[in-house]
Amino acid sequence: MTDDILKRLISLLERIAVAELDGPVTETGPGSLRNLGLTSVRLMEFLVAVEDEFDLIWDDDVEESVIGSLDGMARHIAEETGARTR
């Protein structure tokens, strides 16, 4: 379910970017990753960690709405991994 995936994404992000975050991640909608102000290196670390966590590989043509939004990313992962979505 996307709620479970979203929780895992937030937990992963908070572990990876703890030094750059002002507190817990609460925004998950459009632009939510961009709005965090992560460095490009930190964002790449997060994307690689997502690949490892969910056993997937990001396509070169993945949409900005997927990469820039935790909600969009959770939906994409659910579709790619065959998980049921709400």
N, C-alpha and C positions, 0 to 999 in steps of 0.2 A: 504494500500500500504506500501511496506517496507520502502519507504522514510519517510513517516509519523511516522512509528514505530521507525525508526532509530533516528529521531529528538526527539521523546519522551524519548528514551533510553538515549541519550546524555544529555538531560535536567535533567533527573532523576539522572544520574551519577554525573553530575556537582553539583547538590544540595547535594547529599549524601557525596561526597568526596571532597568538596570544599577546605578543609584544606590540602589535600594531592596533589592536582593538581597544576601544574605550570601555568596553563592558560586554555583556552577553549580546549575541546577535539576535535581534528581534524583527528586523525588516527582511522579508523574503520575496517581495514582489519585484516587478520590473526595475532593473537597475540596482538591485540590492547589493550585488557584489561590487559594482563600480562605486557605489555610495560609501563603501567601507574605506576607500582610499588605500587599498593594498598596493604595495609595490608590484611591478610586473613579475619580479622573481618570486614573490610570495604567492601571487596568483597562479603562476606556473607550478609551484610546489603543491598548491591545493589541487589543481587539475590532475597532476600525476597521482596524488594521493587518492583522488576520487577513482581514477582508473584502477588502482590497486585494491581499494576497498570494495568496489562493485564489479571487479573483473570485466572491465570493458575498455575499449580504446576509442578515444575521441576521433571522429571523422574530421578531415580537413575542412569540410564544408558545413560544419555544425553552425546553426543559426545563432546570432547574437542574443536572441531571446532565451536561448538555452544556457549559454555561457555567462550571461550577465545577470541571471535571476536564479536564486535558489529554488523557487517554486518551479520554474521552467526546467531547471536541471533535474529536479526530483521527478517530474513527469517524464522527461527524456529517459532517465535511468530506468524508470518503471517500464516504459515501452521497450527499451533495449534488452532488459533482463527478463521480460515476460511477467513481471510482477503485476498484480491487479491494481488498478487505479480507482480512486473514488470519484 
